[in-house]
Amino acid sequence: MTMAALAFLAAAGPVGAQGAAPARTATMQSLIDCRKIAASDARLACYDAAAGAFEAAEAKGDIVVVDREQATAVRKQAFGFTLPSISIFDRGEKPEDIDEVNLPITSAVRDGHGKWTLVLEGGQVWRQIDSGELSRNPRPGMTAKIKKGAIGSYKLMVGGAMAIKVHRDN
């Protein structure tokens, strides 16, 4: 994996305005600054010290290293939420827009008003917000397809059947 494919993120570092790249931590900046040293021995010593500090910070959880595949997985898991801080994963190439997810259903129940609540793989909870009907009752193991709708809405389908409007609870 190339360095361009890695996103270096600081869990405790400051995050800029929405859409802005997060500020680099001092640990990360120290590593990058080693490149500016002209003398080979001094540059190598700088890299050794900075890499050691970086490794220690990662072990403590002060810095988290996430590759593009992991960042995409986080974006899919967060589908349905509006999270301004999710932009910390938007470094490098423009991330793919996620307009729909297809996840297995782990449970599906109807409330006293006949509205569905579905729990999907990974713990996502989606609650029906309209009075529509699914032509197939969802069951564990079936796949739910959730697509972005107009003006921040979401539609859920099971087995290609008619969609219902849903809202993500968690």
C-alpha positions, 0 to 999 in steps of 0.5 A, spaced: 500 500 500 502 506 498 503 512 502 498 516 498 493 510 500 494 512 507 490 517 511 494 519 518 488 521 523 489 524 530 484 522 534 485 527 539 488 532 534 483 538 532 479 538 527 478 544 522 471 546 519 467 542 515 470 540 509 477 542 511 483 537 512 484 536 519 490 539 522 497 535 523 499 533 530 506 535 532 508 527 532 506 527 524 509 534 523 515 532 526 516 526 521 514 530 515 519 535 517 525 530 517 525 530 510 528 538 510 534 535 513 540 535 508 545 531 512 544 524 511 546 521 518 542 527 521 536 526 517 536 518 519 537 520 526 531 524 525 526 519 522 528 514 527 526 518 533 520 521 529 518 514 527 519 511 534 514 517 537 509 515 531 509 508 533 508 510 541 503 515 539 499 509 535 500 504 541 497 509 546 491 511 541 493 518 540 494 517 533 490 512 528 492 510 521 486 508 517 487 506 510 482 507 504 478 501 505 477 502 512 475 509 511 470 506 506 467 501 511 466 507 516 463 511 511 458 505 509 457 504 517 455 511 518 450 511 512 444 515 514 447 519 519 449 526 518 456 527 521 460 533 520 467 530 523 466 524 518 470 529 513 476 527 516 476 521 512 476 525 505 483 526 504 487 524 498 482 522 492 475 524 492 472 519 496 466 515 493 459 517 494 455 512 498 448 513 495 445 506 498 447 500 502 445 493 502 445 489 509 443 483 511 437 484 516 438 481 523 431 483 526 425 486 524 419 488 528 412 491 527 410 496 533 403 497 535 402 502 529 404 497 524 411 501 523 417 497 522 423 497 526 429 493 522 436 492 525 441 490 520 448 487 520 453 492 524 447 494 529 444 499 524 437 501 526 432 503 521 425 505 523 419 506 518 416 513 518 411 513 513 405 509 512 407 505 506 407 497 506 412 492 504 410 487 500 414 482 503 415 482 511 422 482 512 426 476 516 433 475 519 437 473 513 434 477 508 437 483 505 435 490 506 437 495 500 437 503 503 437 508 498 438 516 499 432 519 497 430 527 496 431 532 501 435 528 506 430 522 506 431 514 506 428 509 502 428 501 504 426 496 500 426 488 502 427 483 496 426 489 490 419 490 493 415 497 494 420 502 498 418 505 505 421 511 508 425 510 514 430 514 519 436 511 522 436 511 529 443 508 531 
